[in-house]
Amino acid sequence: MIVASPLNSLPMYDWPEVRDATNEFWTGLARHLGTSSELQRGGAFSDSWCDPHLFFSQTCGYPFTHEFNGVLNYVATPTYGAPGCGPGSYSSFIFAREKVELMALRGARPAINSMDSMSGMLALRLAFAPGGDWKTFFAPPLMSGAHVASLAAVQKGEADVCATDAVCVAMARRYRPDLLEGLVEIARSPQVPALPYVTRAGDVGKLRAGLQAAFADPSLQAVREKLFLKDVSVLPDGAYDVIPALEATL
């Protein structure tokens, strides 16, 4: 009988500029997790989350509480050392080409990375909630496919506003400052739990212990700093329920 190999992915912030750092962090983390299997890359983010052999990954809070609710098992939540982030939480920055009041953007065209994105879709809706139904508030959106593409679309005038999560903004400031040229932060979304580490086939208790060891490992401190990884914690049961609860207010 052929036994499938454990599957691992860290797709959420795997920019080319930090690919080596991600690989180095995974090597150290895998050692603490007790696995020798490598990271999977390529394809859609959700490909690994759909695989029943998923050993370790990170997902966005929106698919975690919607499409993959009850499918992905929660392991822990990182704290990022970036502006707009708190202990186990983060927010999105709303960008436009000039400093304007939110309500002045009625009829504007938003750039949205994905319709299942907490940080790029729901965060934008929450920021503009006083304007009522966002589908009547905004023009039809430009579906960009990625946060960096949303920023570029607003820069070029192809869209007028976008929401980008705090970690991507910090990465852009450090590694691609040109992405933010000509853009102005006009608002921030409410804070929500940060992107969770998840599993389908792994032992949650052992994975938590391995994560905590990796975040305490002094030999991984430099690479954690490159990835803005500051700490890891286990949030209370139901912590991510705030995401559908906020959505229900719209």
C-alpha positions in Angstrom: 0.0 0.0 0.0 1.3 3.4 -0.9 1.2 5.9 1.9 0.9 9.6 1.0 3.6 11.9 2.3 2.7 14.6 4.7 2.0 17.9 2.9 3.2 21.3 4.2 2.8 24.8 2.9 3.4 28.4 4.0 1.7 30.3 1.2 0.5 33.5 2.7 3.6 35.7 2.7 5.9 33.7 0.5 7.3 36.7 -1.5 10.4 36.0 -3.7 12.4 38.5 -1.5 11.9 36.3 1.5 11.8 32.9 -0.1 15.2 31.9 1.3 14.1 33.1 4.8 10.9 31.1 4.5 12.9 28.0 3.6 15.3 28.5 6.5 12.4 29.1 8.9 10.7 25.9 7.7 13.8 23.9 8.0 14.1 24.9 11.7 10.4 24.6 12.3 10.3 21.1 10.7 13.0 20.0 13.0 11.0 21.0 16.0 7.8 19.5 14.5 9.7 16.2 13.9 9.2 16.0 10.2 11.6 16.0 7.2 9.0 16.7 4.6 9.5 19.8 2.4 7.2 22.8 1.7 4.9 22.5 -1.3 4.7 25.5 -3.6 2.7 26.2 -6.7 -0.9 26.2 -7.6 -3.7 27.9 -5.7 -3.3 28.6 -2.0 -6.3 26.4 -1.3 -4.8 23.4 -3.0 -2.9 22.3 0.2 -5.9 23.1 2.4 -8.1 20.7 0.4 -5.6 17.9 0.9 -6.5 15.4 3.7 -2.8 14.7 4.2 -2.1 18.4 5.1 0.4 18.3 8.0 1.0 22.0 8.5 0.0 25.2 6.8 -1.2 28.8 7.3 -4.5 30.1 6.0 -6.5 33.4 5.9 -9.1 33.8 8.6 -11.9 34.2 6.0 -11.6 30.7 4.3 -10.8 29.3 7.8 -14.3 30.5 9.0 -16.1 29.9 5.8 -15.2 27.3 3.1 -12.9 25.4 5.4 -14.8 25.7 8.6 -14.7 22.4 10.4 -12.2 21.0 7.8 -9.0 22.7 8.9 -7.9 22.2 12.5 -6.7 25.3 14.4 -3.1 25.0 15.7 -1.9 28.5 16.8 -1.7 32.1 15.8 1.5 34.2 15.1 2.1 37.7 16.4 3.7 39.9 13.7 6.1 42.7 14.6 4.7 45.2 12.2 2.6 48.4 12.5 -1.1 47.6 12.5 -0.5 44.3 14.3 -1.2 43.4 17.9 -0.8 40.2 20.0 -2.2 37.5 17.7 -4.1 40.1 15.6 -3.8 42.4 12.6 -5.6 45.0 10.6 -5.7 46.2 7.0 -4.6 49.5 5.7 -6.9 51.3 3.2 -5.0 53.0 0.4 -6.0 55.6 -2.1 -4.0 58.1 -4.3 -4.8 61.1 -2.1 -6.0 61.8 1.4 -9.8 61.8 1.2 -12.7 61.0 3.6 -14.1 57.5 3.1 -17.5 58.7 2.0 -15.9 60.8 -0.7 -15.1 57.5 -2.5 -18.7 56.7 -3.3 -18.8 55.3 -6.8 -15.0 54.6 -6.8 -13.6 51.4 -8.1 -12.0 49.1 -5.5 -9.2 46.6 -6.2 -9.8 43.3 -4.4 -7.3 40.5 -4.3 -9.9 37.8 -3.7 -13.5 37.4 -2.7 -12.5 35.1 0.1 -9.9 37.4 1.6 -10.3 38.8 5.1 -7.7 41.4 4.6 -8.4 42.5 1.1 -12.2 42.1 0.7 -14.0 41.9 4.1 -11.6 44.5 5.6 -12.5 47.0 2.9 -16.2 46.3 3.4 -15.9 46.9 7.2 -14.0 50.2 6.7 -16.8 51.5 4.5 -19.6 50.0 6.5 -21.2 53.4 7.3 -21.8 53.8 3.5 -24.2 50.9 3.5 -24.2 48.0 1.0 -20.7 48.1 -0.6 -22.0 46.8 -3.9 -24.1 50.0 -4.3 -21.4 52.2 -2.7 -18.6 51.2 -5.0 -18.3 50.7 -8.8 -17.8 47.0 -9.8 -14.4 45.9 -8.4 -11.2 45.1 -10.2 -10.3 41.5 -9.2 -6.5 41.8 -8.9 -5.5 38.3 -7.6 -3.0 39.6 -5.1 -2.4 42.4 -2.6 0.7 43.6 -4.5 -1.5 43.7 -7.7 -4.2 45.7 -5.9 -1.6 48.3 -4.8 -0.3 48.5 -8.3 -3.8 48.9 -9.7 -4.5 51.9 -7.4 -1.1 53.4 -8.3 -1.8 53.2 -12.0 -5.3 54.6 -11.7 -6.9 51.3 -12.8 -8.7 51.3 -9.4 -9.2 54.0 -6.7 -8.9 52.2 -3.4 -7.8 48.9 -1.9 -7.2 47.2 1.5 -3.9 45.5 2.2 -3.0 43.7 5.3 -0.5 45.1 7.8 2.1 42.4 7.2 2.1 42.9 3.4 2.5 46.7 4.0 5.5 46.1 6.2 7.0 43.7 3.7 6.4 46.3 0.9 8.1 49.0 3.0 11.1 46.8 3.6 11.5 44.9 0.3 9.4 46.8 -2.3 9.0 50.5 -1.3 8.1 51.4 -4.9 4.8 49.5 -4.3 3.6 52.3 -2.0 4.8 55.3 -3.9 2.0 57.7 -4.6 -0.3 55.9 -2.2 -1.9 57.4 0.9 -3.3 55.5 3.9 -6.8 56.8 4.5 -8.1 54.4 7.1 -7.6 51.1 8.8 -9.9 48.1 9.3 -10.9 46.7 12.7 -8.3 44.3 14.2 -9.1 40.6 13.8 -7.2 37.4 14.7 -4.1 37.0 12.6 -3.7 34.3 10.0 -3.9 30.9 11.8 -1.5 27.9 11.5 -3.6 24.9 10.7 -3.5 21.2 10.0 -5.7 18.3 8.8 -3.5 15.2 9.4 -1.2 16.4 12.2 -1.5 16.1 15.9 -2.5 19.6 17.2 -0.8 19.2 20.5 2.5 18.2 19.1 2.4 20.9 16.4 1.7 23.5 19.1 4.7 22.3 21.1 6.9 22.4 18.0 5.8 25.9 17.0 6.5 27.2 20.5 9.9 25.6 20.5 10.7 27.1 17.0 9.6 30.6 18.2 11.8 30.3 21.3 14.8 28.9 19.3 17.6 31.6 19.4 19.1 30.1 16.2 15.9 31.1 14.3 15.6 34.6 15.7 17.3 36.3 12.7 15.1 34.5 10.2 12.0 35.2 12.2 12.8 38.9 12.2 13.1 38.8 8.4 9.6 37.4 8.3 8.3 39.8 10.9 7.5 36.8 13.2 7.5 38.0 16.8 5.6 35.4 18.8 3.1 32.6 18.7 0.1 31.8 20.9 -3.0 29.7 21.2 -6.1 31.9 21.0 -9.3 31.0 23.0 -11.9 28.7 21.4 -14.1 30.7 19.1 -11.7 33.6 18.7 -12.1 33.5 14.9 -15.9 33.7 15.2 -15.4 37.5 15.2 -14.9 37.4 11.5 -18.3 36.0 10.4 -19.8 38.1 13.3 -18.4 41.3 11.8 -19.5 40.2 8.3 -23.0 39.7 9.6 -23.1 43.4 10.7 -22.8 44.6 7.1 
